[in-house]
């Protein structure tokens, strides 16, 4: 198995005594004891991908969810895998079922140093992020979040978020951005009505200040859709909002994934007290 090329940081340990969690770490160590957590009747293990074969497992899960389940049109060099140019620059977080060894959840993280190496973030392709330029030195991009359909009961995403918070603190980073997707397919019909309605709701309650607002490069024409539907945002977006996230502007249209993508920003300092205690121990 081949080692991953030039990771930005040594892979963070996830399990340490609580008193060590906030101590500044100049040299990070590889994962020694991944977190194991009981969720319903399953034991889940959270770890960082260390080898290319582990990344391939993550990419197969992504293909299953995005292409086979959601109908995304993926241009990929390896059949059955979701692969793009950012993967080689990202740190890949994965949750595995300890019994089966199967990867059941994942996120990828693009750190500031790696964003410089690749030349942009994925979000830069969808949005003009000029107003975020002063945040970039401490800003991580989150992306390609997905969970196997048999494990969508909350435990997997909470395990991922706990590891993400730990990573941010250890590497002295404080801001996360990403594109949160709203499927265009609703009740068997492709339409922007749901996305337009969710945007109409969230811009009233969760829109970031003007100094952080961004512009979509390929905007979803929300004015052409019915924005009066009473619908809830997807579970992942609702989770982000509970963590104190803000929406940075109107959605972009991603024709390949057939989604409307909302630009979102989360900051460690904005975590509500209950999540601060759960994820950071303080």
LINDA-V56119 format. One record per helix or strand of 2 or more residues. SS is the DSSP state (@ for helix, = for strand). FROM is the first residue (numbers start at 0). TO is the last residue. If there is no record, write none. Layout:
BEGIN
ss->SS from->FROM to->TO
ss->SS from->FROM to->TO
END
This chain:
BEGIN
ss->@ from->17 to->19
ss->= from->34 to->38
ss->= from->41 to->47
ss->@ from->51 to->68
ss->@ from->86 to->88
ss->= from->90 to->96
ss->= from->102 to->109
ss->@ from->111 to->117
ss->@ from->121 to->125
ss->= from->126 to->127
ss->@ from->129 to->137
ss->= from->138 to->146
ss->@ from->148 to->150
ss->@ from->154 to->169
ss->= from->174 to->182
ss->= from->184 to->185
ss->= from->188 to->189
ss->@ from->192 to->204
ss->@ from->209 to->211
ss->= from->214 to->215
ss->@ from->221 to->223
ss->@ from->234 to->241
ss->= from->245 to->246
ss->= from->251 to->253
ss->= from->258 to->266
ss->@ from->267 to->269
ss->@ from->272 to->279
END
